[in-house]
Amino acid sequence: MTNLDLQHLVEQLSVTEFHRPFLHHAFFNRRLRTTGGRYQLQSHNIDINPKMLTDFDEATLIGVIKHELCHYHLHILGQGYQHRDAAFKQLLARVGGSRYAPQPKSGVAVHAYRYTYQCQNCGQVYHRKRRMDTRRYTCGHCRGRIKLV
């Protein structure tokens, strides 16, 4: 699916579900990592995470689009467009949009700890990405000496 296909899908869903036209731009944004989509208040554009289509089915994508369109239409009408507002919750339930986007399968950050240190006194273990000077630092619990494991 291209950005043009996404634009047509958003415009179609806006007319059929909300009975109002979508007059701005909708596009995929690869920089979105943890969210399914984003409605931009200043430009009124909608960004969609492309992983909602690649990692999940089209029904998930449509649910995310409906969620963002709820933000869009309520903001344009001057009503409560935030997640906590009753108008948003009612409209989202009426159109059947998703309340939460699922966590993308790929791209989940994996903690890459290179160095593991252990206190010689109490056995406390520390994981670090960067190397540290064991002569300078001591254990935060018992002030014992730390060694690289």
N, CA, C and O of each residue as an XYZ file, in Angstrom:
596
protein
N       0.849     -1.179      0.000
C       0.000      0.000      0.000
C       0.891      1.237      0.000
O       1.839      1.334      0.780
N       0.583      2.158     -0.863
C       1.356      3.394     -0.961
C       0.664      4.499     -0.169
O      -0.429      4.311      0.366
N       1.319      5.649     -0.107
C       0.729      6.792      0.577
C      -0.551      7.255     -0.116
O      -1.487      7.714      0.540
N      -0.588      7.136     -1.433
C      -1.787      7.528     -2.171
C      -2.957      6.593     -1.860
O      -4.095      7.038     -1.711
N      -2.664      5.290     -1.763
C      -3.707      4.327     -1.379
C      -4.208      4.604      0.036
O      -5.406      4.518      0.308
N      -3.283      4.936      0.928
C      -3.662      5.271      2.306
C      -4.532      6.522      2.335
O      -5.518      6.575      3.069
N      -4.175      7.522      1.548
C      -4.955      8.755      1.480
C      -6.386      8.456      1.038
O      -7.338      8.977      1.620
N      -6.540      7.625      0.019
C      -7.881      7.273     -0.469
C      -8.667      6.483      0.583
O      -9.869      6.691      0.751
N      -7.990      5.584      1.282
C      -8.649      4.795      2.328
C      -9.131      5.691      3.466
O     -10.244      5.520      3.963
N      -8.301      6.641      3.878
C      -8.684      7.556      4.961
C      -9.858      8.430      4.527
O     -10.791      8.650      5.299
N      -9.811      8.925      3.295
C     -10.919      9.757      2.796
C     -12.216      8.952      2.723
O     -13.286      9.457      3.063
N     -12.116      7.704      2.281
C     -13.295      6.846      2.186
C     -13.874      6.543      3.563
O     -15.087      6.625      3.753
N     -13.018      6.194      4.529
C     -13.497      5.914      5.887
C     -14.098      7.151      6.532
O     -15.063      7.047      7.289
N     -13.545      8.311      6.246
C     -14.060      9.544      6.823
C     -15.486      9.817      6.349
O     -16.341     10.226      7.134
N     -15.729      9.590      5.081
C     -17.067      9.852      4.541
C     -18.058      8.795      5.004
O     -19.180      9.125      5.388
N     -17.657      7.521      4.972
C     -18.614      6.460      5.305
C     -18.892      6.368      6.802
O     -20.039      6.143      7.189
N     -17.901      6.530      7.640
C     -18.072      6.362      9.091
C     -18.445      7.650      9.815
O     -19.250      7.633     10.746
N     -17.853      8.775      9.384
C     -18.035     10.036     10.110
C     -18.962     11.005      9.377
O     -19.381     12.013      9.945
N     -19.286     10.697      8.101
C     -20.159     11.537      7.277
C     -19.611     12.947      7.131
O     -20.367     13.914      7.029
N     -18.305     13.052      7.123
C     -17.624     14.330      6.937
C     -16.379     14.068      6.092
O     -15.783     12.998      6.207
N     -15.975     15.007      5.254
C     -14.795     14.777      4.410
C     -13.491     14.977      5.193
O     -13.429     15.760      6.141
N     -12.469     14.257      4.771
C     -11.110     14.443      5.287
C     -10.375     15.312      4.285
O     -10.153     14.888      3.151
N      -9.993     16.523      4.678
C      -9.466     17.514      3.742
C      -7.959     17.708      3.837
O      -7.423     18.636      3.230
N      -7.272     16.865      4.577
C      -5.839     17.046      4.766
C      -5.086     15.812      4.275
O      -5.637     15.020      3.510
N      -3.852     15.640      4.697
C      -3.012     14.562      4.175
C      -2.864     13.439      5.190
O      -2.795     13.671      6.397
N      -2.817     12.221      4.672
C      -2.529     11.033      5.472
C      -1.382     10.300      4.785
O      -1.389     10.115      3.568
N      -0.391      9.884      5.584
C       0.763      9.201      4.997
C       1.405      8.293      6.021
O       1.184      8.429      7.225
N       2.216      7.351      5.517
C       2.958      6.450      6.384
C       4.198      7.172      6.902
O       4.844      7.924      6.172
N       4.520      6.934      8.171
C       5.693      7.539      8.795
C       6.490      6.432      9.465
O       6.064      5.887     10.483
N       7.652      6.095      8.899
C       8.488      5.016      9.419
C       9.107      5.350     10.773
O       9.548      4.449     11.487
N       9.145      6.634     11.135
C       9.768      7.018     12.400
C       8.898      6.738     13.616
O       9.382      6.787     14.747
N       7.625      6.446     13.399
C       6.763      6.077     14.518
C       7.165      4.682     14.988
O       7.164      3.743     14.193
N       7.503      4.535     16.241
C       7.981      3.258     16.759
C       6.971      2.574     17.680
O       6.717      1.377     17.546
N       6.402      3.326     18.603
C       5.567      2.714     19.635
C       4.081      2.995     19.448
O       3.257      2.405     20.147
N       3.719      3.878     18.526
C       2.312      4.217     18.343
C       1.831      3.711     16.996
O       2.624      3.505     16.078
N       0.537      3.513     16.887
C      -0.041      3.075     15.629
C      -0.222      4.221     14.657
O      -0.132      4.035     13.443
N      -0.475      5.396     15.183
C      -0.673      6.567     14.341
C      -0.597      7.832     15.165
O      -0.499      7.794     16.392
N      -0.644      8.960     14.462
C      -0.546     10.252     15.149
C      -1.335     11.289     14.370
O      -1.224     11.383     13.147
N      -2.135     12.068     15.095
C      -2.837     13.200     14.514
C      -2.077     14.454     14.894
O      -1.822     14.696     16.074
N      -1.715     15.254     13.902
C      -0.944     16.473     14.153
C      -1.899     17.650     14.289
O      -2.655     17.964     13.370
N      -1.854     18.293     15.444
C      -2.795     19.372     15.734
C      -2.600     20.591     14.842
O      -3.582     21.200     14.417
N      -1.370     20.955     14.552
C      -1.111     22.177     13.788
C      -1.474     22.025     12.310
O      -2.120     22.901     11.734
N      -1.060     20.918     11.700
C      -1.277     20.746     10.265
C      -2.524     19.927      9.944
O      -2.952     19.895      8.790
N      -3.106     19.277     10.921
C      -4.275     18.402     10.774
C      -3.990     17.160      9.932
O      -4.922     16.504      9.466
N      -2.723     16.833      9.732
C      -2.353     15.633      8.982
C      -2.353     14.428      9.904
O      -2.282     14.561     11.126
N      -2.434     13.256      9.304
C      -2.424     12.005     10.053
C      -1.244     11.168      9.589
O      -1.090     10.916      8.394
N      -0.407     10.733     10.534
C       0.704      9.824     10.266
C       0.285      8.438     10.726
O      -0.325      8.288     11.785
N       0.608      7.434      9.939
C       0.301      6.054     10.284
C       1.598      5.253     10.296
O       2.430      5.386      9.398
N       1.759      4.426     11.316
C       2.916      3.542     11.406
C       2.752      2.437     10.357
O       1.752      1.719     10.392
N       3.702      2.276      9.422
C       3.546      1.244      8.389
C       3.554     -0.180      8.944
O       3.114     -1.110      8.268
N       4.051     -0.357     10.171
C       4.055     -1.692     10.773
C       2.650     -2.151     11.158
O       2.435     -3.339     11.397
N       1.697     -1.231     11.220
C       0.317     -1.636     11.476
C      -0.239     -2.426     10.296
O      -1.174     -3.210     10.457
N       0.333     -2.223      9.115
C      -0.096     -2.973      7.936
C       0.784     -4.191      7.694
O       0.280     -5.250      7.319
N       2.092     -4.058      7.901
C       2.992     -5.177      7.617
C       2.955     -6.246      8.700
O       3.038     -7.435      8.390
N       2.832     -5.849      9.970
C       2.831     -6.815     11.067
C       1.437     -7.350     11.395
O       1.308     -8.415     11.999
N       0.398     -6.617     11.002
C      -0.965     -7.004     11.350
C      -1.834     -6.990     10.097
O      -1.343     -6.721      9.001
N      -3.109     -7.276     10.256
C      -4.002     -7.321      9.103
C      -4.584     -5.938      8.814
O      -4.314     -4.972      9.527
N      -5.383     -5.866      7.759
C      -5.943     -4.586      7.343
C      -6.999     -4.083      8.333
O      -7.227     -2.878      8.431
N      -7.636     -4.986      9.058
C      -8.632     -4.569     10.059
C      -7.967     -3.759     11.173
O      -8.560     -2.809     11.686
N      -6.750     -4.126     11.547
C      -6.015     -3.367     12.559
C      -5.686     -1.980     12.041
O      -5.822     -0.993     12.764
N      -5.254     -1.903     10.787
C      -4.950     -0.616     10.172
C      -6.191      0.269     10.145
O      -6.109      1.460     10.445
N      -7.332     -0.297      9.790
C      -8.568      0.481      9.733
C      -8.971      0.963     11.127
O      -9.464      2.080     11.279
N      -8.763      0.126     12.144
C      -9.051      0.547     13.513
C      -8.195      1.715     13.949
O      -8.683      2.622     14.623
N      -6.913      1.710     13.571
C      -6.012      2.816     13.908
C      -6.419      4.079     13.145
O      -6.400      5.175     13.705
N      -6.784      3.930     11.885
C      -7.216      5.088     11.090
C      -8.479      5.706     11.686
O      -8.585      6.930     11.773
N      -9.435      4.876     12.096
C     -10.652      5.395     12.727
C     -10.331      6.143     14.013
O     -10.945      7.168     14.308
N      -9.369      5.632     14.781
C      -8.950      6.294     16.018
C      -8.415      7.696     15.713
O      -8.790      8.671     16.365
N      -7.539      7.780     14.717
C      -6.960      9.079     14.371
C      -7.995     10.010     13.762
O      -7.938     11.223     13.969
N      -8.940      9.455     13.014
C     -10.003     10.291     12.461
C     -10.918     10.837     13.552
O     -11.488     11.917     13.393
N     -11.068     10.113     14.650
C     -11.831     10.647     15.789
C     -11.150     11.900     16.333
O     -11.805     12.909     16.593
N      -9.828     11.826     16.501
C      -9.083     13.013     16.938
C      -9.292     14.157     15.937
O      -9.552     15.297     16.323
N      -9.175     13.835     14.665
C      -9.263     14.844     13.603
C     -10.613     15.563     13.613
O     -10.665     16.790     13.700
N     -11.697     14.802     13.526
C     -13.013     15.417     13.388
C     -13.431     16.166     14.657
O     -14.035     17.236     14.572
N     -13.119     15.620     15.816
C     -13.481     16.325     17.050
C     -12.679     17.610     17.206
O     -13.204     18.614     17.686
N     -11.407     17.587     16.802
C     -10.589     18.804     16.885
C     -11.094     19.866     15.914
O     -11.145     21.049     16.254
N     -11.465     19.448     14.718
C     -11.989     20.395     13.721
C     -13.309     21.006     14.208
O     -13.569     22.187     13.977
N     -14.132     20.208     14.877
C     -15.426     20.698     15.366
C     -15.313     21.482     16.669
O     -16.295     22.074     17.118
N     -14.126     21.495     17.283
C     -13.932     22.235     18.531
C     -14.437     21.496     19.756
O     -14.706     22.116     20.785
N     -14.569     20.182     19.661
C     -15.020     19.389     20.799
C     -13.827     18.696     21.447
O     -12.693     18.852     20.993
N     -14.080     17.933     22.502
C     -13.012     17.248     23.224
C     -12.406     16.139     22.396
O     -13.050     15.117     22.159
N     -11.176     16.325     21.954
C     -10.521     15.378     21.056
C      -9.473     14.516     21.756
O      -8.867     13.654     21.120
N      -9.250     14.730     23.045
C      -8.224     13.975     23.754
C      -8.783     12.646     24.243
O      -9.997     12.462     24.328
N      -7.875     11.713     24.565
C      -8.290     10.366     24.973
C      -9.200     10.372     26.192
O     -10.076      9.515     26.311
N      -9.008     11.309     27.082
C      -9.774     11.326     28.329
C     -11.159     11.946     28.184
O     -11.981     11.825     29.092
N     -11.432     12.601     27.071
C     -12.707     13.306     26.894
C     -13.837     12.333     26.563
O     -13.649     11.349     25.847
N     -15.004     12.636     27.104
C     -16.168     11.773     26.894
C     -16.601     11.769     25.432
O     -17.034     10.736     24.920
N     -16.492     12.909     24.756
C     -16.888     12.975     23.348
C     -16.012     12.059     22.495
O     -16.500     11.416     21.566
N     -14.734     12.003     22.807
C     -13.826     11.123     22.065
C     -14.177      9.664     22.298
O     -14.231      8.878     21.352
N     -14.414      9.300     23.546
C     -14.739      7.910     23.863
C     -16.039      7.476     23.211
O     -16.143      6.349     22.727
N     -17.042      8.365     23.192
C     -18.326      8.029     22.590
C     -18.215      7.868     21.079
O     -18.762      6.926     20.505
N     -17.505      8.790     20.441
C     -17.340      8.705     18.993
C     -16.527      7.474     18.600
O     -16.849      6.807     17.617
N     -15.492      7.174     19.349
C     -14.664      6.006     19.061
C     -15.471      4.718     19.180
O     -15.316      3.808     18.366
N     -16.333      4.640     20.193
C     -17.177      3.458     20.358
C     -18.219      3.363     19.242
O     -18.557      2.267     18.794
N     -18.722      4.508     18.799
C     -19.750      4.518     17.756
C     -19.212      4.039     16.410
O     -19.894      3.304     15.695
N     -17.993      4.452     16.064
C     -17.436      4.072     14.764
C     -16.655      2.762     14.823
O     -16.305      2.210     13.780
N     -16.379      2.261     16.016
C     -15.687      0.986     16.144
C     -14.188      1.070     15.943
O     -13.575      0.123     15.451
N     -13.598      2.172     16.311
C     -12.148      2.319     16.210
C     -11.440      1.628     17.349
O     -12.048      1.306     18.369
N     -10.158      1.401     17.173
C      -9.385      0.723     18.219
C      -8.962      1.724     19.290
O      -8.520      2.830     18.980
N      -9.101      1.329     20.533
C      -8.710      2.191     21.655
C      -7.197      2.236     21.786
O      -6.624      3.294     22.045
N      -6.546      1.091     21.608
C      -5.098      0.990     21.703
C      -4.566      0.278     20.468
O      -5.170     -0.675     19.977
N      -3.443      0.746     19.979
C      -2.791      0.063     18.858
C      -1.958     -1.094     19.408
O      -1.346     -0.955     20.468
N      -1.921     -2.220     18.718
C      -1.102     -3.333     19.200
C       0.390     -3.011     19.078
O       0.798     -2.213     18.234
N       1.179     -3.634     19.918
C       2.626     -3.430     19.902
C       3.216     -4.089     18.659
O       2.980     -5.276     18.432
N       3.980     -3.350     17.847
C       4.575     -3.968     16.652
C       5.506     -5.114     17.022
O       6.220     -5.055     18.023
N       5.487     -6.161     16.196
C       6.300     -7.339     16.472
C       7.774     -7.077     16.244
O       8.611     -7.463     17.060
N       8.093     -6.432     15.153
C       9.497     -6.180     14.837
C       9.892     -4.793     15.320
O       9.051     -3.906     15.465
N      11.163     -4.623     15.562
C      11.668     -3.325     15.978
C      11.580     -3.068     17.461
O      11.821     -1.946     17.905
N      11.241     -4.076     18.240
C      11.201     -3.897     19.686
C      12.630     -3.798     20.191
O      13.474     -4.632     19.863
N      12.891     -2.791     20.978
C      14.251     -2.554     21.449
C      14.703     -3.687     22.366
O      14.018     -4.036     23.328
N      15.849     -4.247     22.058
C      16.443     -5.290     22.880
C      17.609     -4.665     23.622
O      18.462     -4.013     23.020
N      17.642     -4.869     24.932
C      18.717     -4.286     25.722
C      20.016     -5.026     25.437
O      20.133     -6.225     25.691
N      20.973     -4.307     24.915
C      22.263     -4.905     24.581
C      23.282     -4.452     25.623
O      23.964     -3.443     25.444
N      23.374     -5.202     26.696
C      24.342     -4.875     27.726
C      25.662     -5.535     27.374
O      25.712     -6.747     27.163
N      26.713     -4.770     27.311
C      28.024     -5.304     26.977
C      28.799     -5.721     28.218
O      29.557     -6.690     28.188
N      28.611     -4.999     29.289
C      29.435     -5.220     30.478
C      28.553     -5.581     31.669
O      27.509     -4.971     31.896
N      28.987     -6.562     32.407
C      28.300     -6.966     33.626
C      29.302     -6.857     34.768
O      30.400     -7.410     34.706
N      28.908     -6.145     35.797
C      29.752     -5.947     36.973
C      29.065     -6.577     38.175
O      27.838     -6.657     38.226
N      29.861     -7.025     39.143
C      29.300     -7.621     40.349
C      30.076     -7.138     41.550
O      31.301     -7.024     41.513
N      29.350     -6.856     42.617
C      29.977     -6.434     43.870
C      30.637     -7.648     44.515
O      30.038     -8.721     44.594
N      31.866     -7.473     44.973
C      32.585     -8.565     45.617
C      32.108     -8.803     47.037
O      32.361     -9.862     47.612
N      31.419     -7.820     47.605
C      30.973     -7.918     48.993
C      29.556     -8.508     49.100
O      29.348     -9.514     49.780
N      28.585     -7.874     48.423
C      27.188     -8.306     48.576
C      26.660     -9.079     47.377
O      25.594     -9.686     47.478
N      27.354     -9.083     46.256
C      26.933     -9.841     45.086
C      25.969     -9.118     44.165
O      25.459     -9.723     43.222
N      25.702     -7.836     44.408
C      24.807     -7.048     43.550
C      25.360     -7.026     42.128
O      26.557     -6.815     41.929
N      24.485     -7.247     41.128
C      24.902     -7.295     39.731
C      24.467     -6.007     39.043
O      23.348     -5.536     39.243
N      25.355     -5.441     38.234
C      25.097     -4.229     37.462
C      25.328     -4.532     35.988
O      26.346     -5.121     35.623
N      24.384     -4.129     35.140
C      24.528     -4.277     33.691
C      24.755     -2.895     33.110
O      24.025     -1.954     33.422
N      25.762     -2.775     32.270
C      26.109     -1.484     31.690
C      26.345     -1.610     30.202
O      26.834     -2.634     29.724
N      25.997     -0.565     29.472
C      26.331     -0.506     28.056
C      27.748      0.019     27.866
O      28.441     -0.349     26.917
N      28.160      0.873     28.772
C      29.497      1.455     28.668
C      30.379      0.943     29.797
O      29.902      0.596     30.877
N      31.657      0.905     29.522
C      32.630      0.442     30.502
C      32.778      1.485     31.605
O      32.641      2.681     31.350
N      33.059      1.034     32.839
C      33.260      1.977     33.937
C      34.542      1.630     34.687
O      34.997      0.487     34.678
N      35.106      2.635     35.329
C      36.356      2.478     36.066
C      36.036      1.876     37.437
O      35.424      2.529     38.282
N      36.453      0.628     37.648
C      36.137     -0.054     38.903
C      36.964      0.464     40.061
O      36.618      0.220     41.217
N      38.045      1.172     39.783
C      38.841      1.768     40.876
C      38.165      3.018     41.417
O      38.395      3.411     42.561
N      37.335      3.638     40.597
C      36.717      4.898     40.975
C      35.344      4.704     41.627
O      34.972      5.445     42.537
N      34.595      3.703     41.154
C      33.225      3.502     41.628
C      33.125      2.299     42.549
O      33.888      1.340     42.433
N      32.159      2.369     43.474
C      31.907      1.269     44.398
C      30.438      0.881     44.317
O      29.652      1.536     43.633
N      30.074     -0.176     45.010
C      28.699     -0.669     45.034
C      27.780      0.382     45.671
O      28.132      1.007     46.671
N      26.617      0.560     45.083
C      25.661      1.536     45.603
C      24.921      1.051     46.828
O      24.267      1.843     47.508
N      25.011     -0.241     47.126
C      24.294     -0.796     48.267
C      25.175     -0.894     49.511
O      24.766     -0.516     50.608
N      26.395     -1.410     49.320
C      27.219     -1.668     50.502
C      28.586     -0.987     50.435
O      29.400     -1.154     51.344
N      28.846     -0.236     49.392
C      30.137      0.445     49.190
C      31.303     -0.523     48.994
O      32.460     -0.165     49.213
N      30.989     -1.750     48.580
C      32.032     -2.743     48.345
C      32.685     -2.540     46.981
O      32.219     -1.736     46.174
N      33.757     -3.270     46.734
C      34.480     -3.174     45.468
C      33.694     -3.893     44.369
O      33.025     -4.897     44.613
N      33.796     -3.351     43.156
C      33.089     -3.916     42.010
C      34.117     -4.505     41.057
O      35.188     -3.936     40.847
N      33.769     -5.674     40.474
C      34.664     -6.274     39.502
C      33.880     -6.606     38.237
O      32.675     -6.849     38.293
N      34.570     -6.613     37.095
C      33.973     -6.971     35.818
C      33.826     -8.486     35.753
O      34.788     -9.216     35.991
N      32.621     -8.961     35.431
C      32.385    -10.406     35.367
C      32.567    -10.887     33.946
O      32.414    -12.077     33.673
